[in-house]
Amino acid sequence: MAAEFSLILSAHIAERITDAMLAQNSPGARYLRDKVNAILAETRKDGELYAISVNWLGHYPNT
């Protein structure tokens, strides 16, 4: 099954969501976490985190 979503989140919320996904061993969570971290690294300004946009297309097993 394919899933696609586009989010505009505060950086803090994005980090919390991906942490929760990793804790539950969600499919694609590590990839998404790496993408979020890369985006966050590019959007840090003077130590502040700003809103980010995340686009993800993942293939998940049927359950």
C-alpha positions as CSV (number, residue, x, y, z in Angstrom):
1,M,0.0,0.0,0.0
2,A,1.3,3.4,-0.9
3,A,0.8,6.4,1.3
4,E,1.6,10.0,0.6
5,F,1.3,13.0,2.8
6,S,2.4,16.6,2.9
7,L,2.7,18.4,6.2
8,I,3.6,21.9,7.3
9,L,4.6,21.6,10.9
10,S,6.5,23.5,13.5
11,A,9.9,21.9,13.9
12,H,9.2,20.9,17.5
13,I,6.1,19.0,16.4
14,A,7.9,17.4,13.5
15,E,10.6,16.1,15.8
16,R,8.0,14.7,18.3
17,I,6.0,12.9,15.6
18,T,9.1,11.2,14.1
19,D,10.3,10.3,17.6
20,A,6.9,8.6,18.3
21,M,7.1,6.8,14.9
22,L,10.5,5.5,15.7
23,A,9.4,4.4,19.2
24,Q,6.7,2.3,17.5
25,N,9.0,1.0,14.9
26,S,6.8,2.4,12.2
27,P,7.7,1.5,8.6
28,G,9.6,4.3,6.9
29,A,10.2,6.1,10.3
30,R,14.0,6.1,10.1
31,Y,13.9,7.5,6.5
32,L,11.3,10.2,7.5
33,R,13.4,11.0,10.7
34,D,16.5,11.5,8.5
35,K,14.6,13.7,6.1
36,V,13.2,15.8,9.0
37,N,16.6,16.1,10.5
38,A,18.1,17.3,7.2
39,I,15.4,19.9,6.8
40,L,15.8,21.1,10.4
41,A,19.6,21.4,9.9
42,E,18.9,23.7,6.9
43,T,16.3,25.8,8.7
44,R,18.0,26.6,11.9
45,K,18.5,30.4,12.2
46,D,20.2,31.9,15.2
47,G,19.4,28.8,17.3
48,E,15.6,29.1,16.5
49,L,13.6,26.5,14.7
50,Y,11.0,27.6,12.1
51,A,8.2,25.8,10.4
52,I,9.1,23.2,7.9
53,S,7.3,21.3,5.1
54,V,7.7,17.6,4.8
55,N,6.7,15.5,1.7
56,W,6.9,11.8,1.9
57,L,5.8,8.9,-0.3
58,G,6.2,5.6,1.4
59,H,5.2,2.0,0.7
60,Y,3.8,0.2,3.6
61,P,3.0,-3.5,3.9
62,N,-0.7,-4.4,4.0
63,T,-1.8,-5.3,7.5
